[in-house]
């Protein structure tokens, strides 16, 4: 890729859009020659707002709705390529509205007949047993001769962010002279949660066995729930829920010895910054989403209905596979990672 290469990453769709380049060229690593990242997120996590940010300093824009002005500001970049990694029609519409001349996506059946027509290039979905979603998405990039040598996500944390995380620890009186254990008990989807009482017991076992400080991470909306956990534990358990915005959370988790939590964004961020993880899995597919490698442990039950991808058993919001997981099961995985 030559010249200045703006990139757009969208949730739920990921777009890579290149500008002022005659044609994308194969590269050993997608990010090698990219000069700018921009994230565009429209979901319930952001309160219905489009969030546009960049790895360049002081580049943050907020849009409360998908207005004409929003797309006019995208069009001015004169993008060449859009890649949509999802299967729905919303990503296809967004790809078209960016004004990119070439639009790549997966061919899909069962969607509105016009959905596939919005792309200039389509690839057949390629699924094989135990295929991780990172590998699945990389197959689409390969259709456009983008073949990274290392497909596993890496989050680079700046020294400035690490300093801010250190200041936060100081403000919250979190000891930094010993390894820190991060625990994220919560998830957007509560049917993926293990349960507060079990986390309390787990924290107590970690404190008894290792005498290490434990921080609780989560969103501002989860702070009251996190308070109930910290209040039920002994000293050196700190509630940071609501104090670690998304831009700071990678630095906070990078400073930790271990991350323990449910199948959530926190787990992916911890893995991205290189922090070992213990992830408690329920209805979701371990092979599709769990971090790979010896630094990452997965705890889940062996029952024949998994992965069911259901919102709790029979849509009840309660997952038996998580209820059956014991504190001993999870602590064994935690011990295995701490003792490495």
C-alpha positions in Angstrom: 0.0 0.0 0.0 1.5 3.3 -1.0 1.1 6.8 0.2 -1.2 7.9 3.1 -3.5 5.0 3.9 -6.5 5.9 6.1 -8.3 2.9 7.6 -11.8 2.5 8.8 -12.7 -0.1 11.4 -16.5 -0.4 12.0 -18.4 -2.4 14.6 -20.2 -4.6 13.6 -18.4 -4.3 10.3 -14.7 -3.9 9.7 -13.7 -1.8 6.8 -10.2 -1.3 5.5 -10.3 1.6 3.1 -7.2 2.8 1.2 -6.7 6.2 -0.4 -4.3 7.4 -3.1 -3.1 3.9 -3.9 -3.5 2.4 -7.4 -4.2 -1.0 -6.0 -3.7 -2.9 -2.8 -0.5 -4.9 -2.7 0.2 -8.1 -0.7 1.7 -7.2 2.6 3.3 -9.4 5.4 1.3 -7.5 8.0 -1.7 -5.3 7.3 -0.6 -2.5 9.6 2.9 -2.2 8.3 2.2 0.8 5.9 -0.9 2.2 7.4 -0.6 5.7 8.6 -4.0 6.2 10.4 -6.7 4.1 12.1 -10.2 5.3 12.6 -12.8 3.4 14.5 -16.5 3.9 13.8 -18.9 2.3 16.3 -22.7 2.4 16.2 -24.2 0.2 18.9 -26.0 0.1 22.2 -22.5 0.2 23.9 -22.1 3.8 22.8 -25.7 5.0 23.5 -26.7 5.0 19.9 -23.8 7.3 18.8 -21.3 6.9 16.1 -17.8 7.1 17.7 -14.9 8.0 15.4 -11.5 8.0 16.9 -7.9 7.6 15.6 -4.5 6.5 16.9 -3.3 10.0 16.1 -3.4 12.3 19.1 -6.5 14.5 19.7 -8.6 12.8 17.0 -11.9 11.9 18.5 -15.3 12.7 17.0 -18.8 11.9 18.3 -21.9 11.7 16.1 -25.2 11.2 17.9 -26.9 9.8 14.7 -25.9 8.7 11.2 -26.5 12.0 9.6 -25.8 13.1 6.0 -22.9 15.2 7.4 -21.4 12.1 8.9 -21.1 10.4 5.5 -20.1 13.6 3.8 -17.1 13.7 6.1 -16.3 10.1 5.2 -16.5 10.8 1.4 -13.9 13.5 1.5 -11.2 10.9 2.1 -12.0 9.5 -1.4 -11.5 5.8 -0.3 -10.6 3.1 -2.7 -11.5 -0.1 -0.8 -14.0 -1.2 1.8 -13.9 -4.6 3.4 -17.0 -5.8 5.3 -16.3 -8.7 7.6 -19.8 -9.4 8.7 -22.8 -11.0 7.1 -25.6 -8.6 7.6 -27.1 -6.0 5.4 -26.2 -3.0 7.7 -22.5 -3.4 7.0 -23.2 -3.6 3.2 -25.1 -0.4 3.3 -22.4 1.3 5.3 -19.8 0.1 2.8 -21.7 1.6 0.0 -22.3 4.9 1.8 -18.6 5.4 2.4 -18.2 6.0 -1.3 -15.4 3.4 -1.7 -15.0 2.4 -5.3 -14.3 -1.3 -4.5 -16.3 -3.1 -1.8 -15.4 -6.6 -0.6 -17.6 -8.8 1.5 -18.8 -12.4 2.0 -21.5 -13.8 -0.3 -24.6 -14.5 1.8 -27.9 -16.4 1.1 -31.1 -15.6 2.9 -30.6 -11.8 3.2 -32.4 -9.2 1.2 -31.8 -9.8 -2.5 -30.0 -6.5 -2.9 -27.5 -7.1 -0.1 -24.9 -8.9 -2.3 -25.3 -6.3 -5.1 -23.8 -3.6 -2.9 -20.4 -5.2 -3.2 -18.1 -5.2 -6.2 -16.3 -8.3 -5.0 -17.7 -11.3 -3.1 -16.0 -14.3 -1.5 -17.7 -17.5 -0.4 -17.7 -18.0 3.4 -15.0 -20.6 4.3 -15.6 -22.5 7.4 -13.7 -25.5 8.8 -13.8 -27.3 12.1 -12.3 -25.3 15.0 -11.7 -22.3 12.7 -11.1 -19.2 14.8 -13.0 -16.1 13.8 -9.7 -14.3 13.3 -8.8 -17.0 10.7 -12.3 -16.8 9.2 -12.0 -13.1 8.6 -8.5 -13.3 7.4 -9.8 -15.6 4.6 -11.8 -12.7 3.2 -8.7 -10.4 3.2 -6.8 -13.1 1.4 -9.3 -12.9 -1.4 -7.9 -9.4 -2.0 -4.3 -10.5 -1.7 -3.9 -9.1 1.8 -2.1 -12.0 3.5 -0.7 -11.0 6.9 1.9 -13.3 8.4 0.5 -12.9 11.9 -3.3 -12.7 12.1 -3.6 -12.6 15.9 -4.7 -9.2 17.2 -2.1 -7.1 19.0 -3.0 -3.9 20.9 -0.1 -1.5 21.3 -0.2 0.6 24.5 1.6 3.9 24.5 3.8 5.0 27.4 1.4 7.9 28.0 -1.5 5.5 28.6 0.7 3.3 30.8 1.5 6.4 32.9 -2.2 7.3 33.2 -2.9 3.7 34.3 -0.2 4.0 37.0 -1.7 7.2 38.2 -5.1 5.6 38.5 -3.6 2.8 40.6 -2.0 5.4 42.8 -5.3 7.2 43.2 -7.1 4.0 44.1 -4.3 2.9 46.4 -3.7 -0.3 44.3 -0.2 -1.7 45.3 2.1 -1.8 42.3 5.0 -3.6 43.9 3.2 -7.0 43.6 1.5 -8.7 40.6 -2.1 -7.5 40.1 -5.0 -9.8 39.3 -7.8 -8.2 37.2 -11.3 -9.7 37.4 -14.2 -8.7 35.2 -17.2 -10.5 36.5 -19.7 -8.8 34.2 -20.8 -9.0 30.6 -23.2 -7.1 28.4 -25.2 -10.4 28.1 -25.9 -11.6 31.6 -26.5 -15.2 30.4 -22.7 -15.3 30.0 -22.0 -14.4 33.6 -20.8 -16.9 36.2 -22.3 -15.1 39.2 -21.1 -12.6 41.8 -21.1 -15.1 44.7 -18.7 -17.4 42.9 -16.4 -14.5 42.0 -16.4 -13.5 45.7 -15.3 -17.0 46.6 -12.7 -17.1 43.9 -11.2 -13.7 45.0 -11.0 -15.0 48.6 -9.1 -18.1 47.4 -6.7 -16.0 45.4 -6.1 -13.7 48.3 -5.6 -16.6 50.7 -3.2 -18.5 48.4 -1.2 -15.6 46.9 -1.9 -12.4 48.9 -2.1 -10.5 45.6 -4.1 -7.3 45.0 -7.3 -7.8 42.9 -9.0 -5.1 40.8 -12.5 -5.3 39.5 -13.1 -3.8 36.1 -16.4 -3.0 34.4 -18.5 -0.2 33.0 -20.0 2.7 35.0 -23.3 0.9 35.0 -21.7 -2.1 36.7 -20.1 -0.1 39.5 -22.8 -0.8 42.0 -22.6 -4.5 41.3 -18.8 -4.4 41.6 -19.2 -2.6 45.0 -21.1 -5.6 46.3 -18.3 -7.9 45.4 -15.5 -5.7 46.9 -17.5 -5.1 50.1 -17.9 -8.9 50.5 -14.1 -9.4 50.3 -11.3 -8.6 52.5 -8.7 -5.8 52.0 -6.8 -5.3 48.8 -9.7 -5.8 46.5 -10.3 -2.6 44.5 -13.3 -1.5 42.5 -12.2 0.2 39.2 -15.5 -0.3 37.4 -16.4 2.9 35.6 -12.9 4.3 36.0 -11.3 2.5 33.1 -12.7 3.9 29.8 -12.1 1.9 26.7 -9.1 4.0 25.7 -7.5 3.3 29.1 -8.5 -0.3 29.7 -5.7 -1.8 27.6 -3.1 0.0 29.7 -4.7 -1.1 32.9 -4.9 -4.8 31.8 -1.3 -4.7 30.5 -0.1 -3.8 34.0 -1.8 -6.9 35.4 -0.3 -10.3 35.9 -3.6 -12.1 35.0 -7.1 -11.4 33.7 -10.0 -13.5 34.9 -13.5 -13.0 33.5 -16.3 -14.0 31.2 -16.5 -14.2 27.5 -16.4 -10.4 27.0 -14.4 -7.6 25.4 -12.2 -7.4 28.5 -10.8 -10.9 27.7 -10.0 -9.9 24.1 -8.3 -6.7 25.2 -6.2 -8.5 27.8 -5.1 -11.0 25.3 -4.4 -8.2 22.8 -1.9 -6.5 25.2 -0.2 -9.8 26.1 -1.7 -10.4 29.5 -2.5 -14.1 30.4 -6.2 -14.8 30.7 -8.5 -17.3 32.3 -11.9 -17.1 30.6 -15.1 -18.7 31.9 -17.1 -19.8 28.9 -20.8 -20.8 28.7 -23.0 -20.9 25.6 -20.5 -19.4 23.2 -18.0 -21.3 21.0 -14.6 -21.7 22.6 -13.0 -22.6 19.2 -14.5 -19.6 17.5 -13.6 -16.9 20.0 -11.2 -17.9 22.8 -7.6 -16.6 22.7 -5.1 -19.1 21.5 -1.9 -20.1 23.1 -0.5 -21.4 26.4 -0.9 -18.0 28.1 -4.6 -18.4 27.9 -6.8 -20.9 29.8 -10.4 -21.7 29.2 -12.8 -23.1 31.8 -16.1 -24.6 30.6 -18.3 -27.6 31.3 -18.3 -30.7 29.0 -22.0 -31.1 28.3 -23.2 -32.2 24.8 -25.4 -29.2 24.1 -22.4 -26.8 23.9 -21.8 -24.5 22.2 -25.6 -23.8 21.9 -25.2 -20.0 21.2 -28.5 -19.5 23.1 -29.3 -16.7 25.5 -29.5 -19.0 28.4 -31.1 -22.5 28.4 -34.2 -22.4 26.2 -33.9 -18.6 26.1 -34.3 -18.3 29.9 -31.4 -16.0 30.4 -29.8 -18.5 32.8 -27.1 -20.9 31.5 -26.8 -24.3 33.2 -23.3 -24.7 31.8 -22.1 -21.8 33.9 -24.1 -22.7 37.0 -22.4 -26.1 37.0 -18.9 -24.6 36.9 -17.4 -24.7 40.4 -15.1 -22.2 42.1 -12.6 -25.0 42.3 -12.6 -25.5 38.5 -11.8 -21.8 37.9 -9.3 -21.5 40.7 -7.3 -24.5 39.3 -6.9 -22.6 36.0 -6.0 -19.4 37.9 -3.4 -21.3 39.9 -2.0 -22.8 36.7 -1.4 -19.4 35.2 0.0 -17.7 38.3 2.4 -20.5 39.0 3.7 -20.6 35.4 
